């Protein structure tokens, strides 16, 4: 949990004797409800996690165009203002800008993306201030349990949609099962919120991989930014681990993978969360990226479209490439999806100026986004969480941008077609 920066919320204060005084001293204008509905948006646009926010400006441009005429909310047309803040890949910064959006900007709704380092502190601030908040782009266990949630006690104002560790590891195993291996997996888990979730003995890799037929070797956690992985590489070589997995920031994975190849570690598969999902990060490895595998939370051939902008997944990717000259990247899908969810909540709230009404609408979300269906009542505990589907991907050299993604496992989303067979890293 992050340090709490928010003071008791405004509605709590007004329940006391301040209500009448505030009303008489500061009379509200008759049409105060016509002020813009304010949406706060926080993501890591700079720092080591900046690849998560690479598409923010592109998506925001499309969202603002879709909202140019306002939305129908509470029986009238309302303007929507989006206020963007950069977490700078820092948890303390994320908490600080969330507090600013709540206290200074008076947002009606908070949206936040990209790893527990940003999603969790922002959600904590919103829960404390009783401001509805939707988040994505972090495994749901890292968001839910990482913030102190339990199966019996969740949250009142904060909601999250993304895959879970079971979905990720089942997708990983679906890829690995296509190989002839000794089923020994070396694990790489940093000392952060993501690493803690993935290394959890019950809901993480140690608890789930044995049931999928794989043995995990975990030499211990490491600090983000480390420059020496010799101990982990030696442990994996000694255990003859033929598969690698884990969740790393892109710079740390690049450091590890270069050192691993230099020190003779030759796995048959290396399937890494977070670090390997972004073309911009993977391209820095050059030929060493060939054959690496990862989960895919969104791709241009996903059979889903945005209800807000009307763009299909294929059109979203094509428009991005035309505008940026870059290959498609998964943040396109989840950043569009968070605005699909958020604007839907404002539009369906009976009173979009009232936090409780917006919160009720957010809790009742039942829509299809670019990432797939989002329905918080159908999550693990019937509240707060909606799980989105995955496919398995493998990087290959070639294509218009020098590197491309092949879909090599679609066991849990067969509507996304396979584009290649999984290749053994030792054959590359």
Residue pairs with C-beta under 8 A, 6 or more apart in sequence:
1 120
1 124
1 147
1 148
2 91
2 92
2 94
2 95
2 120
2 121
2 124
2 125
3 92
3 95
4 124
4 125
4 128
5 95
5 96
5 98
5 99
5 125
6 99
6 102
6 103
6 125
6 128
6 129
7 103
9 128
9 129
9 130
9 131
11 130
11 355
12 130
14 22
33 74
33 76
33 353
34 76
34 78
36 78
36 79
36 80
36 81
37 71
37 73
37 78
37 79
37 80
37 81
37 108
37 109
37 346
37 352
37 353
38 80
38 81
38 83
38 105
38 106
38 107
38 108
38 109
39 80
39 81
39 82
39 83
39 107
39 108
39 109
39 110
39 111
39 342
39 343
39 346
40 83
40 85
40 98
40 101
40 102
40 105
40 107
40 109
40 110
40 111
41 56
41 60
41 82
41 83
41 84
41 85
41 110
41 111
41 112
41 338
42 84
42 85
42 86
42 87
42 94
42 97
42 98
42 101
42 110
42 111
42 112
42 113
42 118
42 122
43 52
43 53
43 56
43 84
43 86
43 87
43 112
43 113
43 114
43 118
43 335
44 50
44 52
44 53
44 86
44 87
44 88
44 89
44 114
44 115
44 117
44 118
45 53
45 56
45 86
45 87
45 88
46 53
46 86
46 88
46 89
47 87
47 88
47 89
47 90
48 89
48 224
48 225
48 249
48 250
48 251
49 89
49 114
49 115
49 117
49 118
49 249
50 89
51 250
51 278
51 280
51 281
51 329
51 331
52 113
52 114
52 115
52 137
52 278
52 331
53 86
53 113
53 114
53 331
54 278
54 280
54 329
54 331
55 320
55 329
55 331
55 332
55 335
56 84
56 331
56 335
58 319
58 320
58 323
58 324
58 332
59 332
59 335
59 336
59 339
60 82
60 84
62 309
62 311
62 319
62 336
63 82
63 308
63 309
63 336
63 339
63 343
64 82
65 309
66 308
66 309
66 310
67 79
67 80
67 82
67 343
69 77
70 77
70 78
70 79
70 80
71 77
71 78
71 80
71 343
71 346
71 347
72 78
72 347
73 346
73 347
73 349
73 352
74 349
74 350
74 351
74 352
74 353
78 346
78 352
80 343
80 346
83 101
83 105
83 107
85 97
85 98
85 100
85 101
86 93
86 97
87 93
87 94
87 97
87 114
87 117
87 118
87 122
89 117
89 118
90 117
91 117
91 118
91 120
91 121
92 121
94 112
94 117
94 118
94 121
94 122
95 121
95 122
95 124
95 125
97 122
98 110
98 112
98 121
98 122
98 125
98 126
99 125
99 129
101 107
101 110
102 110
102 125
102 126
102 129
102 131
103 129
107 131
108 131
108 132
108 346
108 352
108 353
108 355
108 358
109 131
109 132
109 133
109 134
109 342
109 345
109 346
109 358
109 362
110 122
110 126
110 131
110 132
110 133
110 134
111 133
111 134
111 135
111 338
111 339
111 341
111 342
112 118
112 119
112 122
112 123
112 133
112 134
112 135
112 338
113 119
113 135
113 136
113 137
113 331
113 334
113 335
113 338
114 137
114 138
114 331
115 137
115 138
115 193
115 194
115 274
116 138
116 142
116 143
116 146
116 192
116 193
116 194
116 197
117 192
117 193
117 194
119 135
119 136
119 137
119 138
119 143
119 160
120 138
120 142
120 143
120 146
120 147
120 193
122 133
122 135
123 133
123 135
123 143
123 147
123 155
123 158
123 160
124 147
125 131
126 132
126 133
126 157
126 158
127 133
127 147
127 155
127 156
127 157
127 158
130 156
130 157
130 355
130 359
131 157
131 355
132 157
132 158
132 159
132 345
132 355
132 358
132 359
132 362
133 157
133 158
133 159
134 158
134 159
134 160
134 161
134 338
134 341
134 342
134 345
134 362
134 365
135 143
135 158
135 159
135 160
135 161
135 338
136 160
136 161
136 162
136 334
136 337
136 338
136 341
136 371
137 162
137 297
137 331
137 334
138 160
138 162
138 194
139 162
139 163
139 164
139 165
139 168
139 194
139 197
139 198
139 273
140 160
140 161
140 162
140 163
140 164
140 379
140 380
140 385
140 387
141 164
141 165
141 197
141 200
141 203
141 204
142 193
142 194
142 196
142 197
142 198
143 160
143 162
143 385
144 154
144 160
144 380
144 384
144 385
145 197
145 200
145 203
146 193
146 196
146 197
147 155
147 158
149 155
149 384
151 380
151 381
154 381
154 383
154 384
155 383
155 384
156 359
157 355
157 359
158 384
159 362
159 363
159 365
159 376
159 384
159 385
159 386
160 384
160 385
160 386
161 337
161 341
161 369
161 371
161 374
161 376
161 385
161 386
161 387
161 388
162 297
162 334
162 387
162 388
163 295
163 297
163 387
163 388
163 389
163 390
164 380
164 387
165 197
165 198
165 200
165 203
165 204
165 205
165 208
166 203
166 208
167 387
167 389
167 390
167 412
168 273
168 295
168 390
169 205
169 208
169 209
169 212
169 245
170 212
170 411
170 412
171 295
171 390
171 391
171 392
171 409
171 411
171 412
172 245
172 271
172 293
172 295
172 392
173 209
173 212
173 213
173 214
174 392
174 409
174 411
174 412
175 269
175 271
175 293
175 392
175 394
175 408
175 409
175 422
176 183
176 185
176 214
176 243
176 269
176 271
178 408
178 409
178 421
178 422
179 243
179 268
179 269
179 422
179 424
181 242
181 243
181 268
181 269
182 240
182 242
183 213
183 214
183 215
183 242
183 243
184 214
184 215
184 217
184 239
184 240
184 241
184 242
184 243
185 205
185 209
185 214
185 215
185 216
185 217
185 241
185 243
185 244
185 245
186 216
186 217
186 219
186 232
186 235
186 236
186 239
186 241
186 243
186 244
186 245
186 267
187 198
187 199
187 205
187 206
187 216
187 217
187 218
187 219
187 244
187 245
187 246
188 222
188 232
188 244
188 245
188 246
188 247
188 248
188 253
188 256
188 272
189 195
189 196
189 198
189 199
189 205
189 218
189 221
189 222
189 246
189 247
190 221
190 222
190 223
190 224
190 247
190 248
190 249
190 252
191 221
191 222
191 223
191 224
192 224
194 247
194 273
194 274
195 221
195 246
195 247
197 203
197 204
198 204
198 205
198 246
198 247
198 273
199 205
199 206
199 218
199 221
200 206
200 207
201 207
205 216
205 218
205 245
206 216
206 218
209 215
209 216
210 216
214 243
217 235
217 236
217 239
217 241
219 231
219 232
219 235
219 236
220 231
222 229
222 232
222 252
224 249
224 252
225 251
225 252
226 252
226 255
227 255
228 259
229 255
229 256
229 259
229 260
230 259
230 263
232 256
233 256
233 259
233 260
233 263
233 265
234 263
236 244
236 260
236 265
236 267
237 263
237 264
237 265
241 267
242 267
242 268
242 269
243 267
243 268
243 269
243 270
243 271
244 260
244 267
244 269
244 270
244 271
244 272
245 270
245 271
245 272
245 273
246 272
246 273
247 272
247 273
247 274
247 275
248 256
248 272
248 273
248 274
248 275
249 274
249 275
250 274
250 275
250 278
250 281
250 282
250 284
252 275
253 272
253 275
253 276
254 275
254 281
254 284
254 285
257 270
257 285
257 288
257 292
258 285
258 288
261 288
266 425
266 426
267 425
267 426
268 424
268 425
268 426
269 293
269 422
269 424
269 425
270 291
270 292
270 293
270 425
271 292
271 293
271 294
271 295
271 392
272 292
272 293
272 294
273 294
273 295
275 281
276 282
276 292
276 293
276 294
276 395
277 294
277 295
277 296
277 297
277 329
277 330
278 329
278 330
278 331
279 326
279 327
279 328
279 329
279 401
279 403
279 405
280 326
280 329
282 289
282 292
282 395
282 403
283 289
283 401
283 402
283 403
285 292
287 397
289 395
289 397
289 403
290 395
290 396
290 397
290 428
291 394
291 395
291 396
291 423
291 424
291 425
291 428
292 394
292 395
292 425
293 392
293 393
293 394
293 395
293 408
293 422
294 392
294 393
294 395
295 390
295 391
295 392
295 393
296 330
296 390
296 391
296 392
296 393
296 405
296 407
297 330
297 333
297 334
297 371
297 388
297 390
298 313
298 330
298 332
298 333
298 334
298 337
298 370
298 371
299 313
299 317
299 328
299 330
299 333
299 391
299 393
299 405
299 407
299 416
300 313
300 314
300 316
300 317
300 318
300 328
301 313
301 314
301 407
301 416
301 417
302 313
302 333
302 370
302 371
302 372
302 413
302 416
303 313
303 415
303 416
304 312
304 313
304 368
304 369
304 370
304 371
304 372
305 311
305 312
305 313
305 315
305 368
305 370
306 316
306 336
306 337
306 340
306 369
306 370
307 340
307 344
307 367
307 368
307 369
308 336
308 339
308 340
308 343
308 344
309 336
311 319
311 336
311 370
313 333
313 370
316 332
316 333
316 336
316 370
317 328
317 332
320 326
320 328
320 329
320 332
321 327
321 328
326 401
327 399
327 400
327 401
327 403
327 404
332 370
333 370
333 371
334 370
334 371
336 369
336 370
337 369
337 370
337 371
337 374
340 367
340 369
340 370
340 374
341 362
341 365
341 367
341 369
341 374
342 362
344 361
344 365
344 367
345 358
345 361
345 362
345 365
346 352
346 358
346 361
348 361
348 364
349 357
349 358
349 360
349 361
350 357
350 360
350 361
351 357
352 358
362 376
363 376
363 377
363 383
364 376
364 377
365 374
365 375
365 376
365 386
366 373
366 374
366 375
366 377
367 373
367 374
367 375
368 374
371 388
372 388
372 389
372 413
373 386
373 388
374 386
374 388
375 386
376 383
376 384
376 385
376 386
377 383
378 386
379 385
379 386
379 387
380 387
389 412
389 413
390 412
390 413
391 407
391 409
391 410
391 412
391 413
391 416
392 407
392 408
392 409
392 410
392 422
393 405
393 406
393 407
393 408
394 405
394 406
394 408
394 420
394 422
394 423
395 403
395 404
395 405
395 406
396 403
396 404
396 405
396 406
396 420
396 423
397 403
397 404
398 404
406 419
406 420
407 416
407 417
407 418
407 419
407 420
408 418
408 419
408 420
408 421
408 422
409 418
409 422
410 416
410 417
410 418
